[in-house]
Amino acid sequence: MESLLQKAVSLDPNFGDAYLKLGIWYSEDKQYAPAISSWQKALAAQPRLADAHYRLAQAYMRTGNKLKARSEMQVYGQLLKEQGQETETERQRMQQFVYTLRGKSAASPPLN
């Protein structure tokens, strides 16, 4: 698995999700230094990757860097809040779209 992820990031250095998975792979083996490095690379490629911020915060906490852990958790919390707002906005748009379609179908003459 590790070799496949390494190959993926060598083929596409901006593949944030592959770096995320690579970091998870390392952290499961308690290899926090390479996990942290992988998550930092994931965030360099995709700064809004909330899961990478969360896992990076956990790794920082485990390695005793509470200040960086707190900072990453703040970013993670902000991203979750923004994603929740984006989801709500999208839900409202979809609801408006459905109401618009219903209105148009009620006003349309029947097809014979």
Secondary structure as the mmCIF struct_conf table of DSSP 4:
data_model
#
loop_
_struct_conf.conf_type_id
_struct_conf.id
_struct_conf.beg_label_comp_id
_struct_conf.beg_label_asym_id
_struct_conf.beg_label_seq_id
_struct_conf.end_label_comp_id
_struct_conf.end_label_asym_id
_struct_conf.end_label_seq_id
HELX_RH_AL_P HELX_RH_AL_P1 GLU A 2 LEU A 11
TURN_TY1_P TURN_TY1_P1 PRO A 13 ASN A 14
HELX_RH_AL_P HELX_RH_AL_P2 GLY A 16 GLU A 28
TURN_TY1_P TURN_TY1_P2 ASP A 29 LYS A 30
HELX_RH_AL_P HELX_RH_AL_P3 TYR A 32 ALA A 45
TURN_TY1_P TURN_TY1_P3 PRO A 47 ARG A 48
HELX_RH_AL_P HELX_RH_AL_P4 ALA A 50 ARG A 62
TURN_TY1_P TURN_TY1_P4 THR A 63 GLY A 64
HELX_RH_AL_P HELX_RH_AL_P5 LYS A 66 ALA A 107
BEND BEND1 SER A 108 SER A 108
HELX_LH_PP_P HELX_LH_PP_P1 PRO A 109 LEU A 111
#
